[in-house]
Amino acid sequence: MPEVEINIGGRVFEVACQEGEEKYLQAAAKMLDDEAQVLAQQIGRIPESRMLLMAGLMLADKTAGMEDRLREMEARLSEQTAELEALRAAPAPEPERIEVPVVPQDVTESLAELAARAEALADEVEEKVEGKSAQG
């Protein structure tokens, strides 16, 4: 069983842990040390047992708050997952019918014929205007 040396509140401790758990122990010790540093700054030097107790309680308080938030997030996730499943299970909405007005073929032909006549008239007028300009 490996022995790991950790530093908490300026004090060194040797702690045994399972093989492969060293990095987790170091991370936990760092969290505890961070809380101990806050205590040391606020209170000053305090007995080792009291420092460890208070730092542990501060971490426990943070952990409890995180667990509350985790439960809230899990509840929200559960609600949203249920809503998503309900939406997926719901039948597809009826397609919306959109009517587009269609110009009847005979009206289109009549308009094309009128356009051709108007162009022919415009050509005639142009020719007459050019003819008068050439005479004058």
Secondary structure in CASP SS format (residue, H / E / C, confidence):
PFRMAT SS
TARGET T0000
AUTHOR 0000-0000-0000
METHOD secondary structure of the structure
MODEL  1
M C 1.00
P C 1.00
E E 1.00
V E 1.00
E E 1.00
I E 1.00
N E 1.00
I E 1.00
G C 1.00
G C 1.00
R E 1.00
V E 1.00
F E 1.00
E E 1.00
V E 1.00
A E 1.00
C C 1.00
Q C 1.00
E C 1.00
G C 1.00
E C 1.00
E H 1.00
K H 1.00
Y H 1.00
L H 1.00
Q H 1.00
A H 1.00
A H 1.00
A H 1.00
K H 1.00
M H 1.00
L H 1.00
D H 1.00
D H 1.00
E H 1.00
A H 1.00
Q H 1.00
V H 1.00
L H 1.00
A H 1.00
Q H 1.00
Q H 1.00
I H 1.00
G C 1.00
R C 1.00
I C 1.00
P C 1.00
E H 1.00
S H 1.00
R H 1.00
M H 1.00
L H 1.00
L H 1.00
M H 1.00
A H 1.00
G H 1.00
L H 1.00
M H 1.00
L H 1.00
A H 1.00
D H 1.00
K H 1.00
T H 1.00
A H 1.00
G H 1.00
M H 1.00
E H 1.00
D H 1.00
R H 1.00
L H 1.00
R H 1.00
E H 1.00
M H 1.00
E H 1.00
A H 1.00
R H 1.00
L H 1.00
S H 1.00
E H 1.00
Q H 1.00
T H 1.00
A H 1.00
E H 1.00
L H 1.00
E H 1.00
A H 1.00
L H 1.00
R H 1.00
A H 1.00
A C 1.00
P C 1.00
A C 1.00
P C 1.00
E C 1.00
P C 1.00
E C 1.00
R C 1.00
I C 1.00
E C 1.00
V C 1.00
P C 1.00
V C 1.00
V C 1.00
P C 1.00
Q H 1.00
D H 1.00
V H 1.00
T H 1.00
E H 1.00
S H 1.00
L H 1.00
A H 1.00
E H 1.00
L H 1.00
A H 1.00
A H 1.00
R H 1.00
A H 1.00
E H 1.00
A H 1.00
L H 1.00
A H 1.00
D H 1.00
E H 1.00
V H 1.00
E H 1.00
E H 1.00
K H 1.00
V H 1.00
E H 1.00
G H 1.00
K H 1.00
S H 1.00
A H 1.00
Q H 1.00
G C 1.00
END
